[in-house]
Amino acid sequence: MRPREDHLRLVIDTIPTMVWSLTPDGTIDFVNQRWLEYSGLSLEEALANSISILHPDDVQRVVGKWTSIMAAGVPFEEEMRLRRADGVYRWFLVRTVALRDENGRILKWYGTSTDVDDHKHAENALRESGVQLQALTRRLVELQESERKHLARELHDRIGPTLTALSINLKLIEDALPPAPRQALAGTLGDSARQVHEATAAMRDVMGELRPHELDQYGLQPALSRYAEQFSARLGIAVTVRTEGPYERAAPEVEIALFRIAQEALNNVAKHARAKRIAIALRCLASEYAMSVTDDGIGLPASGEGAERPRAALGMVTMRERAQALGGSLVIEPAPGGGTCVAVRVPR
């Protein structure tokens, strides 16, 4: 038995993790060599006060949880900072489980401490990078919307009056012509008037794409309804916009993000879905705004299917980035009965 005990002790002292055991009442009665080497304590010091290496800011949390776990007799798992022999604190994942007899009584607690400090710092760095990326994305969206608004205003203030003046001038020229020249130029004057009218309509469409007037004046639901009318008239796809329950206006950045997501979703449907109907639903919940865009088209393509997939995927990425920039989420999934549903949620 002695060689076996020596071998077991050698294994416990050599394994690359800190190991210990406690009596049923939680009194520590064993620590392995790794524990002693890391802490710099003697065996007597470790057994007398093992909690001394726990970071002061973690003591209340860890002891409170351990006390409740020990009373319940269930496994314990928690991350905490433990002081190294040189005074540096590192993060450890601490796990403890109970050894029971045939009657279920706890005979011993066995635990391990695994160093996760590098992983913890990498997680924090990744989280910080995500926050920074979200802030940059939001700033980029703000700049894009500012530029869109500026361009829409320039079109309205500069091109709009010019087209109006051209229309008036054509009418004045027509009225000033004698009957014979007016008759001879009727086709040309009519065609010119139609072109001015079409240019005016096209300018308004572009302005609507850049920055819908209804969005700033009346809010998301009227802006989407107006855009849906234009979309249906242009492409022949029926689009309905409905509000489920009471709806309150969101902050401008939320409304513009939801509008752009709906806009991109409709464009994707027009390009790829072969749909006949689209339904846009808006909901104002206690802590978030929710919107869904559902079509009855051919649904999501299989991986690698279709030459149009890369462009559709880019649109999906753009929509998801807009939602994430506001701390929200976007899911694209098959719709019940066929087609695709784009569902987005953003905090209020």
C-alpha positions as CSV (number, residue, x, y, z in Angstrom):
1,M,0.0,0.0,0.0
2,R,2.9,2.4,0.8
3,P,4.2,2.5,-2.8
4,R,0.7,3.2,-4.1
5,E,0.2,6.0,-1.6
6,D,3.5,7.5,-2.5
7,H,2.7,7.3,-6.2
8,L,-0.8,8.9,-5.7
9,R,0.8,11.7,-3.7
10,L,3.4,12.2,-6.4
11,V,0.6,12.5,-9.0
12,I,-1.4,14.9,-6.9
13,D,1.7,17.1,-6.3
14,T,2.8,17.0,-9.9
15,I,-0.4,17.6,-11.9
16,P,-0.5,21.2,-13.3
17,T,-3.3,22.5,-11.1
18,M,-3.9,23.3,-7.5
19,V,-5.7,20.6,-5.5
20,W,-7.1,20.5,-2.0
21,S,-9.6,18.8,0.2
22,L,-11.9,19.8,3.1
23,T,-13.8,18.1,5.9
24,P,-17.6,17.9,5.7
25,D,-17.8,21.2,7.7
26,G,-15.6,23.0,5.3
27,T,-12.3,22.9,7.2
28,I,-9.4,22.6,4.8
29,D,-7.2,19.5,5.6
30,F,-5.0,19.1,2.6
31,V,-3.3,21.1,-0.2
32,N,-1.0,19.8,-2.8
33,Q,2.5,21.0,-3.6
34,R,1.3,23.2,-6.5
35,W,-0.9,25.1,-4.1
36,L,2.0,25.7,-1.7
37,E,4.4,26.7,-4.5
38,Y,1.9,29.2,-6.0
39,S,0.9,30.8,-2.6
40,G,4.3,30.7,-1.0
41,L,2.7,29.6,2.2
42,S,3.9,26.7,4.4
43,L,1.6,23.7,4.8
44,E,0.8,24.9,8.4
45,E,0.0,28.4,7.2
46,A,-2.2,27.1,4.4
47,L,-4.2,24.8,6.6
48,A,-4.6,27.5,9.3
49,N,-5.9,30.2,6.9
50,S,-6.2,29.2,3.3
51,I,-8.5,32.1,2.5
52,S,-5.7,34.6,3.1
53,I,-4.6,34.4,-0.5
54,L,-8.1,35.3,-1.8
55,H,-8.4,38.9,-3.1
56,P,-10.1,41.2,-0.5
57,D,-12.7,42.3,-3.1
58,D,-13.7,38.7,-3.7
59,V,-13.9,37.5,-0.1
60,Q,-17.6,38.4,0.6
61,R,-18.8,37.1,-2.7
62,V,-16.9,33.8,-2.6
63,V,-17.4,33.0,1.0
64,G,-21.1,33.8,0.8
65,K,-21.6,31.5,-2.2
66,W,-19.5,28.7,-0.7
67,T,-21.5,28.8,2.6
68,S,-24.8,28.4,0.7
69,I,-23.3,25.7,-1.6
70,M,-21.9,23.8,1.4
71,A,-25.3,23.9,3.1
72,A,-27.0,22.6,0.0
73,G,-24.3,20.0,-0.7
74,V,-24.1,20.8,-4.4
75,P,-21.0,21.3,-6.6
76,F,-19.3,24.7,-6.3
77,E,-17.9,26.7,-9.3
78,E,-16.7,30.2,-9.2
79,E,-14.0,32.5,-10.7
80,M,-11.8,34.4,-8.2
81,R,-8.5,36.1,-7.8
82,L,-5.7,34.3,-5.8
83,R,-2.5,35.9,-4.6
84,R,0.7,34.4,-6.0
85,A,3.9,34.2,-3.8
86,D,5.2,37.4,-5.4
87,G,2.0,39.3,-4.5
88,V,0.4,39.3,-8.0
89,Y,-3.2,38.2,-8.1
90,R,-4.3,35.9,-10.9
91,W,-7.8,34.7,-11.9
92,F,-8.6,31.1,-11.2
93,L,-11.6,28.9,-11.9
94,V,-12.3,27.1,-8.6
95,R,-14.4,23.9,-8.6
96,T,-15.4,21.8,-5.6
97,V,-17.4,18.6,-5.4
98,A,-18.5,16.4,-2.5
99,L,-17.6,12.7,-1.9
100,R,-20.5,10.9,-0.3
101,D,-21.0,7.5,1.4
102,E,-23.6,5.0,0.4
103,N,-26.2,6.9,2.5
104,G,-25.5,10.2,0.8
105,R,-23.7,11.8,3.7
106,I,-20.7,14.0,2.7
107,L,-17.4,12.5,3.7
108,K,-15.1,15.0,2.0
109,W,-15.0,18.0,-0.3
110,Y,-12.4,17.9,-3.1
111,G,-11.5,20.9,-5.1
112,T,-9.2,22.3,-7.9
113,S,-8.1,25.7,-8.9
114,T,-7.3,26.2,-12.6
115,D,-5.4,29.3,-13.7
116,V,-7.6,31.2,-16.2
117,D,-6.0,34.6,-16.0
118,D,-4.7,34.7,-19.5
119,H,-8.1,33.6,-20.8
120,K,-9.8,36.1,-18.6
121,H,-7.7,39.0,-19.9
122,A,-8.2,37.9,-23.5
123,E,-12.0,37.8,-22.8
124,N,-11.9,41.3,-21.4
125,A,-9.8,42.6,-24.3
126,L,-12.2,41.0,-26.8
127,R,-15.2,42.5,-24.9
128,E,-13.5,46.0,-24.9
129,S,-12.8,45.6,-28.6
130,G,-16.4,44.7,-29.2
131,V,-17.5,47.8,-27.3
132,Q,-15.1,50.0,-29.3
133,L,-16.2,48.4,-32.5
134,Q,-19.8,49.1,-31.6
135,A,-19.0,52.7,-30.8
136,L,-17.2,53.1,-34.1
137,T,-20.0,51.5,-36.0
138,R,-22.5,53.8,-34.4
139,R,-20.4,56.8,-35.2
140,L,-20.1,55.7,-38.8
141,V,-23.8,55.3,-39.1
142,E,-24.3,58.7,-37.6
143,L,-21.9,60.2,-40.2
144,Q,-23.6,58.4,-43.0
145,E,-27.0,59.6,-41.9
146,S,-25.7,63.1,-41.5
147,E,-24.3,63.1,-45.0
148,R,-27.6,61.6,-46.4
149,K,-29.6,64.3,-44.7
150,H,-27.2,67.0,-46.1
151,L,-27.5,65.6,-49.7
152,A,-31.3,65.4,-49.4
153,R,-31.4,69.0,-48.3
154,E,-29.1,70.0,-51.1
155,L,-31.3,68.3,-53.7
156,H,-34.4,69.9,-52.2
157,D,-32.9,73.4,-52.0
158,R,-30.9,73.5,-55.2
159,I,-32.3,71.1,-57.8
160,G,-35.9,71.3,-56.7
161,P,-36.3,75.1,-57.4
162,T,-34.5,74.6,-60.8
163,L,-36.9,71.9,-61.9
164,T,-39.9,74.0,-60.7
165,A,-38.6,77.0,-62.7
166,L,-38.1,74.9,-65.8
167,S,-41.7,73.7,-65.6
168,I,-43.0,77.2,-65.2
169,N,-40.8,78.5,-68.1
170,L,-42.0,75.7,-70.4
171,K,-45.6,76.7,-69.6
172,L,-44.9,80.4,-70.2
173,I,-43.2,79.6,-73.5
174,E,-46.1,77.4,-74.6
175,D,-48.6,80.1,-73.7
176,A,-46.6,82.8,-75.5
177,L,-46.3,81.0,-78.8
178,P,-48.6,81.8,-81.6
179,P,-51.1,79.1,-82.5
180,A,-49.2,77.7,-85.5
181,P,-45.8,77.3,-83.8
182,R,-47.6,76.1,-80.6
183,Q,-49.2,73.4,-82.7
184,A,-45.9,72.5,-84.4
185,L,-44.0,72.3,-81.1
186,A,-46.8,70.7,-79.1
187,G,-45.1,67.3,-79.1
188,T,-41.7,68.7,-78.1
189,L,-43.2,70.9,-75.4
190,G,-45.2,68.1,-74.0
191,D,-42.2,65.7,-74.0
192,S,-40.1,68.4,-72.2
193,A,-42.8,68.9,-69.6
194,R,-43.0,65.1,-69.0
195,Q,-39.2,64.9,-68.6
196,V,-39.2,67.7,-66.1
197,H,-42.1,65.9,-64.2
198,E,-40.2,62.6,-64.3
199,A,-37.0,64.3,-63.1
200,T,-38.9,65.9,-60.2
201,A,-40.4,62.5,-59.3
202,A,-37.0,60.8,-59.5
203,M,-35.4,63.5,-57.4
204,R,-38.1,63.0,-54.7
205,D,-37.5,59.2,-54.8
206,V,-33.8,59.8,-54.3
207,M,-34.5,62.2,-51.5
208,G,-36.8,59.6,-49.9
209,E,-34.0,57.0,-50.1
210,L,-31.5,59.4,-48.7
211,R,-33.6,60.8,-45.8
212,P,-37.4,60.3,-45.8
213,H,-39.2,63.5,-44.8
214,E,-41.9,61.6,-43.0
215,L,-39.3,60.0,-40.7
216,D,-38.2,63.3,-39.2
217,Q,-41.7,64.8,-39.1
218,Y,-44.0,62.0,-38.1
219,G,-42.0,59.0,-37.1
220,L,-41.1,55.5,-38.2
221,Q,-44.6,54.0,-38.9
222,P,-45.7,56.8,-41.3
223,A,-42.3,56.8,-43.0
224,L,-42.4,53.0,-43.5
225,S,-46.0,53.2,-44.8
226,R,-45.0,55.9,-47.3
227,Y,-41.9,53.9,-48.4
228,A,-44.0,50.7,-48.7
229,E,-46.4,52.5,-51.0
230,Q,-43.6,53.7,-53.3
231,F,-41.9,50.2,-53.2
232,S,-45.2,48.5,-54.1
233,A,-45.9,51.0,-57.0
234,R,-42.4,50.6,-58.3
235,L,-42.0,46.8,-58.1
236,G,-45.5,45.4,-57.9
237,I,-44.9,43.6,-54.6
238,A,-47.7,44.1,-52.0
239,V,-46.3,45.6,-48.7
240,T,-48.3,46.0,-45.5
241,V,-47.1,47.9,-42.4
242,R,-48.9,47.4,-39.1
243,T,-48.3,48.4,-35.5
244,E,-49.1,45.8,-32.9
245,G,-50.4,47.4,-29.8
246,P,-49.6,50.9,-28.5
247,Y,-46.6,52.4,-30.2
248,E,-44.5,55.3,-29.0
249,R,-41.9,57.2,-31.1
250,A,-38.4,56.0,-30.5
251,A,-35.2,58.1,-30.3
252,P,-34.1,59.4,-33.8
253,E,-31.1,57.0,-34.0
254,V,-33.4,54.1,-33.3
255,E,-36.0,55.1,-35.8
256,I,-33.4,55.7,-38.6
257,A,-31.7,52.3,-37.8
258,L,-35.0,50.4,-38.0
259,F,-36.0,52.3,-41.2
260,R,-32.7,51.5,-42.9
261,I,-33.0,47.8,-41.8
262,A,-36.5,47.6,-43.3
263,Q,-35.2,49.4,-46.4
264,E,-32.4,46.9,-46.9
265,A,-34.7,44.0,-46.1
266,L,-37.2,45.1,-48.8
267,N,-34.3,45.6,-51.3
268,N,-33.1,42.1,-50.6
269,V,-36.6,40.7,-51.1
270,A,-36.9,42.5,-54.4
271,K,-33.5,41.2,-55.6
272,H,-33.6,37.6,-54.4
273,A,-36.8,36.4,-52.9
274,R,-39.3,36.3,-55.8
275,A,-42.0,37.3,-53.3
276,K,-45.5,38.6,-53.9
277,R,-46.2,39.9,-50.4
278,I,-44.2,41.5,-47.6
279,A,-45.5,42.3,-44.1
280,I,-43.7,44.7,-41.8
281,A,-44.7,44.6,-38.1
282,L,-43.7,47.1,-35.4
283,R,-44.0,46.6,-31.6
284,C,-43.2,48.8,-28.7
285,L,-42.3,46.7,-25.7
286,A,-41.4,47.7,-22.1
287,S,-37.7,47.7,-22.7
288,E,-37.2,47.4,-26.5
289,Y,-38.5,48.1,-29.9
290,A,-39.2,45.1,-32.2
291,M,-39.7,45.0,-35.9
292,S,-40.1,42.1,-38.3
293,V,-40.1,42.0,-42.1
294,T,-41.6,38.8,-43.5
295,D,-42.0,37.8,-47.1
296,D,-43.6,34.8,-48.9
297,G,-40.7,34.2,-51.3
298,I,-38.4,31.3,-52.0
299,G,-36.7,31.5,-48.6
300,L,-33.0,31.4,-47.6
301,P,-30.7,29.7,-50.1
302,A,-28.6,26.8,-49.2
303,S,-24.9,27.4,-48.4
304,G,-23.1,28.3,-51.6
305,E,-26.2,28.3,-53.7
306,G,-26.7,31.1,-56.3
307,A,-24.5,33.8,-57.7
308,E,-26.5,36.5,-55.9
309,R,-25.7,35.1,-52.4
310,P,-22.6,37.3,-51.7
311,R,-24.6,40.5,-52.3
312,A,-27.5,39.3,-50.1
313,A,-25.0,38.3,-47.4
314,L,-23.5,41.8,-47.5
315,G,-27.0,43.3,-47.0
316,M,-27.5,40.9,-44.0
317,V,-24.2,42.0,-42.5
318,T,-25.2,45.7,-42.9
319,M,-28.5,45.2,-41.2
320,R,-26.9,43.2,-38.3
321,E,-24.3,45.9,-37.8
322,R,-27.0,48.6,-37.6
323,A,-28.8,46.7,-34.9
324,Q,-25.7,45.9,-33.0
325,A,-24.5,49.5,-33.1
326,L,-27.6,50.3,-30.9
327,G,-26.9,47.3,-28.6
328,G,-29.7,45.3,-30.3
329,S,-29.9,42.0,-32.2
330,L,-31.0,40.8,-35.6
331,V,-32.1,37.3,-36.6
332,I,-32.8,36.1,-40.2
333,E,-34.7,32.9,-40.3
334,P,-37.2,30.9,-42.4
335,A,-40.8,32.3,-42.0
336,P,-43.7,30.0,-41.1
337,G,-45.2,28.7,-44.3
338,G,-42.2,29.6,-46.4
339,G,-40.3,32.8,-47.2
340,T,-38.0,34.6,-44.8
341,C,-38.4,36.7,-41.7
342,V,-36.0,39.4,-40.6
343,A,-36.5,40.1,-36.9
344,V,-34.7,42.9,-35.1
345,R,-34.8,44.1,-31.5
346,V,-33.2,47.3,-30.1
347,P,-33.3,48.7,-26.6
348,R,-35.6,51.7,-25.9
